[in-house]
Amino acid sequence: MKSKGFTLIEILIVIGVLALIFSFSFPSLSLFSAQLSLAASAKALTSELRNVQSQAVLQHKTLSPDLSKLRFPPGIKLINLSSISFSASGFPPPGGSGTIILQNRLGQARKIIVSSAGRVRVE
Protein backbone atom coordinates (compact mmCIF):
# COMPACT_ATOMS: atom_id res chain seq x y z
CA MET A 1 0.00 0.00 0.00
CA LYS A 2 1.48 3.35 -1.09
CA SER A 3 0.87 6.48 0.91
CA LYS A 4 0.17 9.76 -0.81
CA GLY A 5 2.16 12.69 0.53
CA PHE A 6 5.60 13.53 1.85
CA THR A 7 7.38 12.49 4.99
CA LEU A 8 8.73 15.01 7.46
CA ILE A 9 12.31 14.10 6.48
CA GLU A 10 11.63 14.81 2.80
CA ILE A 11 10.11 18.20 3.60
CA LEU A 12 13.06 19.14 5.85
CA ILE A 13 15.55 18.16 3.14
CA VAL A 14 13.75 20.31 0.56
CA ILE A 15 13.66 23.27 2.99
CA GLY A 16 17.38 22.82 3.69
CA VAL A 17 18.25 22.75 -0.02
CA LEU A 18 16.15 25.88 -0.65
CA ALA A 19 17.83 27.67 2.27
CA LEU A 20 21.24 26.75 0.87
CA ILE A 21 20.33 28.05 -2.60
CA PHE A 22 18.96 31.28 -1.12
CA SER A 23 22.09 31.84 0.98
CA PHE A 24 24.25 31.67 -2.17
CA SER A 25 21.99 34.00 -4.16
CA PHE A 26 21.54 36.62 -1.42
CA PRO A 27 24.85 38.48 -2.03
CA SER A 28 24.05 38.84 -5.74
CA LEU A 29 20.56 40.14 -4.88
CA SER A 30 22.14 42.73 -2.60
CA LEU A 31 24.53 43.79 -5.36
CA PHE A 32 21.67 44.01 -7.86
CA SER A 33 19.65 46.13 -5.43
CA ALA A 34 22.55 48.56 -4.94
CA GLN A 35 23.05 48.89 -8.71
CA LEU A 36 19.34 49.42 -9.29
CA SER A 37 19.19 52.07 -6.59
CA LEU A 38 22.16 53.91 -8.12
CA ALA A 39 20.64 53.81 -11.61
CA ALA A 40 17.28 55.11 -10.35
CA SER A 41 18.99 57.92 -8.43
CA ALA A 42 20.99 58.93 -11.51
CA LYS A 43 17.79 59.05 -13.57
CA ALA A 44 16.05 61.17 -10.92
CA LEU A 45 18.94 63.64 -10.79
CA THR A 46 19.13 63.82 -14.59
CA SER A 47 15.40 64.45 -14.75
CA GLU A 48 15.69 67.26 -12.19
CA LEU A 49 18.51 68.91 -14.14
CA ARG A 50 16.51 68.74 -17.38
CA ASN A 51 13.47 70.15 -15.60
CA VAL A 52 15.49 73.13 -14.33
CA GLN A 53 16.85 73.60 -17.84
CA SER A 54 13.30 73.72 -19.25
CA GLN A 55 12.15 76.12 -16.53
CA ALA A 56 15.06 78.45 -17.28
CA VAL A 57 13.95 78.67 -20.91
CA LEU A 58 10.26 79.11 -20.01
CA GLN A 59 10.92 81.79 -17.38
CA HIS A 60 13.63 83.55 -19.45
CA LYS A 61 16.11 83.66 -16.59
CA THR A 62 19.15 81.83 -15.24
CA LEU A 63 18.26 79.03 -12.82
CA SER A 64 20.26 76.56 -10.75
CA PRO A 65 18.96 73.23 -9.45
CA ASP A 66 18.27 72.92 -5.72
CA LEU A 67 19.85 69.52 -5.09
CA SER A 68 19.03 69.66 -1.38
CA LYS A 69 15.37 68.92 -2.12
CA LEU A 70 16.20 65.62 -3.82
CA ARG A 71 15.92 62.55 -1.61
CA PHE A 72 18.11 59.59 -2.46
CA PRO A 73 17.83 56.05 -1.08
CA PRO A 74 20.04 55.13 1.88
CA GLY A 75 23.61 54.46 0.78
CA ILE A 76 23.52 56.89 -2.17
CA LYS A 77 25.60 60.03 -1.80
CA LEU A 78 26.47 63.03 -3.95
CA ILE A 79 30.15 63.62 -4.64
CA ASN A 80 31.89 66.40 -6.56
CA LEU A 81 29.02 68.87 -6.59
CA SER A 82 29.56 71.39 -9.35
CA SER A 83 27.80 74.74 -9.45
CA ILE A 84 25.49 73.95 -12.37
CA SER A 85 23.12 76.53 -13.82
CA PHE A 86 21.15 77.12 -17.00
CA SER A 87 20.62 80.46 -18.75
CA ALA A 88 17.45 81.62 -20.52
CA SER A 89 18.73 80.02 -23.72
CA GLY A 90 18.90 76.59 -22.04
CA PHE A 91 22.68 76.53 -22.19
CA PRO A 92 24.87 76.79 -19.11
CA PRO A 93 26.49 80.22 -18.75
CA PRO A 94 30.31 80.30 -18.66
CA GLY A 95 31.30 78.16 -15.69
CA GLY A 96 27.77 76.74 -15.38
CA SER A 97 28.51 73.30 -16.79
CA GLY A 98 30.03 70.49 -14.77
CA THR A 99 29.82 66.98 -13.39
CA ILE A 100 27.99 65.50 -10.43
CA ILE A 101 28.94 62.05 -9.18
CA LEU A 102 26.53 59.71 -7.41
CA GLN A 103 28.06 56.83 -5.45
CA ASN A 104 26.46 53.85 -3.72
CA ARG A 105 27.64 52.02 -0.60
CA LEU A 106 29.64 49.55 -2.72
CA GLY A 107 31.70 52.34 -4.28
CA GLN A 108 30.02 52.10 -7.68
CA ALA A 109 29.44 55.50 -9.25
CA ARG A 110 27.53 57.26 -12.01
CA LYS A 111 28.56 60.60 -13.48
CA ILE A 112 25.90 63.10 -14.47
CA ILE A 113 27.53 65.48 -16.93
CA VAL A 114 26.16 68.84 -18.05
CA SER A 115 28.10 69.94 -21.11
CA SER A 116 28.65 73.53 -22.20
CA ALA A 117 26.17 72.83 -25.02
CA GLY A 118 23.46 72.11 -22.43
CA ARG A 119 23.38 68.35 -22.89
CA VAL A 120 22.66 66.39 -19.70
CA ARG A 121 23.86 62.79 -19.79
CA VAL A 122 24.71 59.87 -17.50
CA GLU A 123 27.94 57.89 -17.76
N, CA and C of each residue as an Amber inpcrd file, in Angstrom:
protein
   369
   0.8340000  -1.1580000   0.0000000   0.0000000   0.0000000   0.0000000
   0.8980000   1.2470000   0.0000000   0.6930000   2.1270000  -0.9770000
   1.4800000   3.3470000  -1.0920000   0.7320000   4.4960000  -0.4320000
   1.4950000   5.3090000   0.2870000   0.8700000   6.4760000   0.9080000
   1.0640000   7.6800000  -0.0070000   0.0960000   8.5530000   0.0070000
   0.1660000   9.7620000  -0.8050000   0.6030000  10.8970000   0.1030000
   1.6710000  11.5900000  -0.2810000   2.1600000  12.6910000   0.5350000
   3.6570000  12.5780000   0.7490000   4.1790000  13.4710000   1.5780000
   5.6020000  13.5300000   1.8480000   5.8570000  13.2820000   3.3270000
   7.0070000  12.6960000   3.5890000   7.3760000  12.4870000   4.9880000
   8.0200000  13.7640000   5.5230000   8.1270000  13.8430000   6.8140000
   8.7310000  15.0060000   7.4560000  10.1960000  15.1570000   7.0350000
  10.9000000  14.0650000   6.8940000  12.3100000  14.0990000   6.4760000
  12.4310000  14.6890000   5.0720000  11.5710000  14.2850000   4.1630000
  11.6250000  14.8050000   2.7970000  11.3760000  16.3210000   2.7700000
  10.4210000  16.7690000   3.5430000  10.1130000  18.1960000   3.6000000
  11.2920000  18.9770000   4.1850000  11.9180000  18.4640000   5.2400000
  13.0640000  19.1380000   5.8470000  14.2540000  19.2000000   4.8930000
  14.4600000  18.1570000   4.1110000  15.5520000  18.1550000   3.1380000
  15.3120000  19.2200000   2.0680000  14.0840000  19.3090000   1.5750000
  13.7490000  20.3150000   0.5590000  13.9400000  21.7240000   1.1240000
  13.4940000  21.9580000   2.3590000  13.6640000  23.2680000   2.9890000
  15.1480000  23.5910000   3.1580000  15.9460000  22.6140000   3.5430000
  17.3840000  22.8170000   3.6930000  18.0540000  23.1590000   2.3770000
  17.6820000  22.4690000   1.3040000  18.2550000  22.7500000  -0.0170000
  17.8630000  24.1580000  -0.4730000  16.6000000  24.5350000  -0.2740000
  16.1490000  25.8760000  -0.6490000  16.8810000  26.9590000   0.1540000
  17.0980000  26.7100000   1.4390000  17.8270000  27.6670000   2.2710000
  19.2690000  27.8150000   1.7830000  19.8790000  26.7140000   1.3860000
  21.2420000  26.7500000   0.8680000  21.3140000  27.5410000  -0.4410000
  20.3720000  27.3110000  -1.3260000  20.3300000  28.0450000  -2.5970000
  20.1350000  29.5360000  -2.3410000  19.2260000  29.8750000  -1.4290000
  18.9640000  31.2790000  -1.1180000  20.1960000  31.9490000  -0.5100000
  20.9120000  31.2360000   0.3400000  22.0890000  31.8400000   0.9780000
  23.1840000  32.1520000  -0.0440000  23.2690000  31.3850000  -1.1270000
  24.2500000  31.6730000  -2.1730000  23.7920000  32.8140000  -3.0730000
  22.4970000  32.9520000  -3.2620000  21.9920000  33.9950000  -4.1590000
  21.8130000  35.3350000  -3.4600000  21.7880000  35.3760000  -2.1400000
  21.5420000  36.6200000  -1.4180000  22.5760000  37.7090000  -1.6970000
  23.8770000  37.4130000  -1.7220000  24.8460000  38.4810000  -2.0340000
  24.6270000  39.0900000  -3.4190000  24.2760000  38.2790000  -4.4040000
  24.0480000  38.8350000  -5.7400000  22.7720000  39.6710000  -5.7720000
  21.7710000  39.3270000  -4.9700000  20.5630000  40.1410000  -4.8810000
  20.8740000  41.4880000  -4.2410000  21.7360000  41.4920000  -3.2560000
  22.1390000  42.7320000  -2.5990000  22.9050000  43.6330000  -3.5730000
  23.7790000  43.0470000  -4.3580000  24.5350000  43.7900000  -5.3650000
  23.5920000  44.3750000  -6.4120000  22.6440000  43.5610000  -6.8650000
  21.6720000  44.0120000  -7.8590000  20.8390000  45.1660000  -7.3160000
  20.4450000  45.0730000  -6.0620000  19.6500000  46.1260000  -5.4290000
  20.4380000  47.4350000  -5.3590000  21.7130000  47.3590000  -5.0170000
  22.5530000  48.5590000  -4.9420000  22.7240000  49.1960000  -6.3220000
  22.9050000  48.3700000  -7.3490000  23.0490000  48.8850000  -8.7090000
  21.7590000  49.5330000  -9.1960000  20.6390000  48.8930000  -8.8860000
  19.3370000  49.4180000  -9.2900000  19.0490000  50.7510000  -8.6100000
  19.3860000  50.8360000  -7.3460000  19.1900000  52.0700000  -6.5870000
  20.0430000  53.2050000  -7.1570000  21.2650000  52.9070000  -7.5300000
  22.1590000  53.9080000  -8.1160000  21.6280000  54.3830000  -9.4700000
  21.1750000  53.4520000 -10.2940000  20.6450000  53.8140000 -11.6110000
  19.3890000  54.6760000 -11.4810000  18.5050000  54.3260000 -10.5560000
  17.2810000  55.1060000 -10.3470000  17.6060000  56.5070000  -9.8340000
  18.5840000  56.6150000  -8.9590000  18.9860000  57.9220000  -8.4340000
  19.5980000  58.7920000  -9.5260000  20.3850000  58.1810000 -10.4010000
  20.9860000  58.9270000 -11.5120000  19.9040000  59.4400000 -12.4600000
  18.8880000  58.6190000 -12.7130000  17.7870000  59.0550000 -13.5730000
  17.0080000  60.1930000 -12.9320000  16.7810000  60.1080000 -11.6230000
  16.0450000  61.1650000 -10.9180000  16.8150000  62.4810000 -10.9630000
  18.1160000  62.4250000 -10.7650000  18.9400000  63.6360000 -10.7950000
  18.9860000  64.2250000 -12.2020000  19.1270000  63.3740000 -13.2020000
  19.1310000  63.8250000 -14.5930000  17.8080000  64.4920000 -14.9440000
  16.7300000  63.8900000 -14.5060000  15.4020000  64.4520000 -14.7470000
  15.2550000  65.8270000 -14.0970000  15.7520000  65.9650000 -12.8790000
  15.6900000  67.2570000 -12.1850000  16.5020000  68.3180000 -12.9260000
  17.6770000  67.9560000 -13.4020000  18.5070000  68.9100000 -14.1440000
  17.8220000  69.3450000 -15.4390000  17.2190000  68.4000000 -16.1430000
  16.5110000  68.7390000 -17.3830000  15.2800000  69.5950000 -17.1030000
  14.6220000  69.3410000 -15.9860000  13.4680000  70.1460000 -15.6040000
  13.8930000  71.5950000 -15.3310000  14.9810000  71.7720000 -14.5990000
  15.4910000  73.1260000 -14.3280000  15.8850000  73.8090000 -15.6370000
  16.4680000  73.0580000 -16.5410000  16.8480000  73.6050000 -17.8410000
  15.6050000  74.1070000 -18.5930000  14.5480000  73.3230000 -18.5930000
  13.2970000  73.7190000 -19.2490000  12.6850000  74.9500000 -18.5880000
  12.7090000  74.9730000 -17.2570000  12.1490000  76.1170000 -16.5280000
  12.9420000  77.3990000 -16.8040000  14.2370000  77.2770000 -16.9650000
  15.0640000  78.4510000 -17.2800000  14.6550000  79.0510000 -18.6220000
  14.3790000  78.1900000 -19.5910000  13.9510000  78.6690000 -20.9060000
  12.5580000  79.2860000 -20.8140000  11.6410000  78.6110000 -20.1240000
  10.2640000  79.1090000 -20.0060000  10.1790000  80.4340000 -19.2530000
  10.9780000  80.5850000 -18.2140000  10.9230000  81.7910000 -17.3830000
  11.8770000  82.8920000 -17.8660000  12.6660000  82.5990000 -18.8830000
  13.6270000  83.5550000 -19.4490000  14.5790000  84.1140000 -18.3930000
  15.1180000  83.2220000 -17.5740000  16.1100000  83.6600000 -16.5870000
  17.0510000  82.5130000 -16.2480000  18.1700000  82.8370000 -15.6360000
  19.1540000  81.8330000 -15.2390000  18.6900000  81.1500000 -13.9560000
  18.6850000  79.8190000 -13.9840000  18.2640000  79.0310000 -12.8230000
  19.3110000  77.9730000 -12.4970000  19.3930000  77.6450000 -11.2240000
  20.2620000  76.5610000 -10.7460000  19.4020000  75.5340000 -10.0300000
  19.7450000  74.2500000 -10.1480000  18.9590000  73.2290000  -9.4450000
  19.2070000  73.2760000  -7.9410000  18.1550000  73.0190000  -7.1810000
  18.2730000  72.9200000  -5.7250000  18.3880000  71.4370000  -5.3820000
  19.6160000  70.9510000  -5.3070000  19.8470000  69.5230000  -5.0930000
  19.5150000  69.0870000  -3.6770000  19.3480000  70.0270000  -2.7690000
  19.0270000  69.6590000  -1.3850000  17.6120000  69.1130000  -1.2510000
  16.7380000  69.4160000  -2.2140000  15.3670000  68.9180000  -2.1210000
  15.2250000  67.4900000  -2.6460000  16.2440000  66.9960000  -3.3250000
  16.2000000  65.6210000  -3.8240000  16.4880000  64.6460000  -2.6910000
  15.7210000  63.5910000  -2.6250000  15.9180000  62.5510000  -1.6140000
  16.3920000  61.2830000  -2.3130000  17.5420000  60.8060000  -1.8840000
  18.1050000  59.5930000  -2.4550000  17.9500000  58.4440000  -1.4720000
  17.9200000  57.2140000  -1.9760000  17.8260000  56.0520000  -1.0800000
  19.0310000  55.9850000  -0.1460000  18.8930000  55.2910000   0.9740000
  20.0400000  55.1290000   1.8820000  21.2250000  54.5010000   1.1400000
  22.4020000  54.9950000   1.4070000  23.6070000  54.4580000   0.7780000
  24.0230000  55.1990000  -0.4800000  23.1830000  56.1080000  -0.9810000
  23.5250000  56.8940000  -2.1660000  23.9600000  58.2800000  -1.7110000
  25.1320000  58.7040000  -2.1870000  25.5980000  60.0350000  -1.7980000
  26.0930000  60.8060000  -3.0150000  25.9930000  62.1240000  -2.9080000
  26.4670000  63.0260000  -3.9540000  27.9250000  63.3710000  -3.6930000
  28.7290000  63.2920000  -4.7390000  30.1480000  63.6240000  -4.6430000
  30.4580000  64.6270000  -5.7550000  31.4180000  65.4790000  -5.5270000
  31.8890000  66.4040000  -6.5580000  30.7590000  67.2860000  -7.0830000
  30.1010000  67.9830000  -6.1800000  29.0180000  68.8720000  -6.5870000
  29.5760000  70.0790000  -7.3240000  29.1730000  70.2230000  -8.5600000
  29.5560000  71.3910000  -9.3450000  28.4450000  72.4250000  -9.2370000
  28.7940000  73.6630000  -9.4420000  27.7970000  74.7360000  -9.4540000
  27.1940000  74.7910000 -10.8520000  26.1180000  74.0470000 -11.0590000
  25.4900000  73.9470000 -12.3710000  24.3370000  74.9390000 -12.4450000
  24.2430000  75.6220000 -13.5840000  23.1190000  76.5280000 -13.8150000
  22.8010000  76.5450000 -15.3060000  21.5940000  77.0270000 -15.6110000
  21.1460000  77.1190000 -16.9960000  20.6480000  78.5340000 -17.2510000
  21.0500000  79.1000000 -18.3940000  20.6180000  80.4570000 -18.7490000
  19.2710000  80.3940000 -19.4660000  18.7480000  81.5430000 -19.8420000
  17.4490000  81.6240000 -20.5170000  17.4560000  80.9140000 -21.8700000
  18.6230000  80.7250000 -22.4470000  18.7260000  80.0170000 -23.7250000
  18.7290000  78.5010000 -23.5490000  18.8430000  78.0280000 -22.3090000
  18.9020000  76.5900000 -22.0420000  20.3160000  76.0600000 -21.9420000
  21.2740000  76.9160000 -22.2790000  22.6760000  76.5320000 -22.1870000
  23.2430000  77.0070000 -20.8560000  24.2190000  76.2910000 -20.3260000
  24.8710000  76.7940000 -19.1110000  25.6640000  78.0580000 -19.4300000
  25.6310000  79.0500000 -18.5520000  26.4910000  80.2200000 -18.7550000
  27.9500000  79.8090000 -18.5540000  28.9030000  80.6610000 -18.9000000
  30.3090000  80.3000000 -18.6630000  30.5220000  79.8780000 -17.2100000
  31.0800000  78.7060000 -17.0310000  31.3010000  78.1600000 -15.6900000
  30.0850000  77.4520000 -15.1150000  29.0000000  77.3570000 -15.8820000
  27.7700000  76.7370000 -15.3760000  27.6410000  75.2650000 -15.6930000
  28.5500000  74.7380000 -16.5020000  28.5090000  73.3040000 -16.7940000
  29.3470000  72.5660000 -15.7550000  29.2370000  71.2460000 -15.7350000
  30.0320000  70.4900000 -14.7710000  29.5820000  69.0520000 -14.6420000
  30.0880000  68.3910000 -13.6340000  29.8230000  66.9800000 -13.3930000
  29.4160000  66.7700000 -11.9460000  28.4030000  65.9280000 -11.7680000
  27.9890000  65.5010000 -10.4330000  28.1650000  63.9910000 -10.3910000
  28.7220000  63.4860000  -9.3200000  28.9360000  62.0460000  -9.1840000
  28.0470000  61.5110000  -8.0750000  27.3190000  60.4430000  -8.3960000
  26.5270000  59.7070000  -7.4110000  27.2660000  58.4160000  -7.1100000
  27.3510000  58.0520000  -5.8390000  28.0620000  56.8310000  -5.4530000
  27.2040000  56.0420000  -4.4800000  27.1930000  54.7020000  -4.6570000
  26.4570000  53.8510000  -3.7180000  27.4050000  53.3030000  -2.6570000
  26.8590000  52.5290000  -1.7380000  27.6380000  52.0200000  -0.6020000
  28.7240000  51.0360000  -1.0170000  28.6320000  50.4880000  -2.2380000
  29.6420000  49.5490000  -2.7250000  30.7700000  50.2580000  -3.4730000
  30.6770000  51.5780000  -3.5830000  31.7010000  52.3430000  -4.2820000
  31.4500000  52.5010000  -5.7650000  30.3600000  51.9330000  -6.2690000
  30.0220000  52.1030000  -7.6770000  29.5160000  53.5260000  -7.8790000
  29.8010000  54.0990000  -9.0320000  29.4430000  55.5020000  -9.2530000
  28.8470000  55.7150000 -10.6370000  28.0640000  56.7770000 -10.7460000
  27.5260000  57.2570000 -12.0140000  27.8270000  58.7510000 -12.0920000
  28.2880000  59.1810000 -13.2530000  28.5560000  60.6030000 -13.4780000
  27.3850000  61.2050000 -14.2370000  26.8960000  62.3260000 -13.7540000
  25.8980000  63.1010000 -14.4700000  26.6360000  64.3290000 -14.9850000
  26.7270000  64.4350000 -16.2960000  27.5300000  65.4780000 -16.9300000
  26.6180000  66.4790000 -17.6290000  26.8390000  67.7460000 -17.3440000
  26.1570000  68.8350000 -18.0490000  27.2240000  69.5210000 -18.8970000
  27.0940000  69.3710000 -20.2150000  28.1040000  69.9440000 -21.1140000
  27.8380000  71.4270000 -21.3360000  28.8100000  72.1000000 -21.9200000
  28.6540000  73.5310000 -22.2010000  27.6020000  73.7780000 -23.2810000
  27.2280000  72.7230000 -24.0130000  26.1700000  72.8300000 -25.0230000
  24.7880000  72.6000000 -24.4180000  24.7350000  72.3030000 -23.1110000
  23.4590000  72.1080000 -22.4350000  22.9810000  70.6730000 -22.3870000
  23.7750000  69.7590000 -22.9030000  23.3830000  68.3470000 -22.8910000
  23.6060000  67.7610000 -21.5030000  22.5740000  67.0630000 -21.0020000
  22.6640000  66.3890000 -19.7020000  22.6980000  64.8960000 -19.9850000
  23.7510000  64.2330000 -19.5250000  23.8600000  62.7930000 -19.7900000
  24.4400000  62.0650000 -18.5890000  24.2180000  60.7360000 -18.5760000
  24.7110000  59.8730000 -17.4970000  25.7730000  58.9530000 -18.0730000
  26.8780000  58.8410000 -17.3730000  27.9440000  57.8850000 -17.7550000
  28.1120000  56.8810000 -16.6590000
